[in-house]
Amino acid sequence: MNSWKLPAIVPFGRWYCPLLPKKVAVNTIGGKPLKLPRIDQPSKGDIDEWHGKYVEHLKAHYARHADEFAKYNESKELEVW
């Protein structure tokens, strides 16, 4: 912030409207779904267990297709936050 209480930012994006994001390629792949149970009152342990299974399924799916998209992601690592 400055003395006028305005953030010091410089928008960048498309040449005709810098507030719009830059145009980038988006690739989508499909795969076999992970079957998850319906748990009406899940415990913390249930959530951790099924979240772990979901993340592993996602990582395995990414690993099967990592070489196809290596030009977009040099490290070939999937980041799960």
Stockholm file with secondary structure:
# STOCKHOLM 1.0

chainA/1-81         MNSWKLPAIVPFGRWYCPLLPKKVAVNTIGGKPLKLPRIDQPSKGDIDEWHGKYVEHLKAHYARHADEFAKYNESKELEVW
#=GR chainA/1-81 SS CCTTSCCCCCCCSBTTBTTSCCCCCCCCCCCCCCCCCCCSSCCHHHHHHHHHHHHHHHHHHHHHHTTTTTTTCTTCCCCCC
#=GC SS_cons        CCTTSCCCCCCCSBTTBTTSCCCCCCCCCCCCCCCCCCCSSCCHHHHHHHHHHHHHHHHHHHHHHTTTTTTTCTTCCCCCC
//
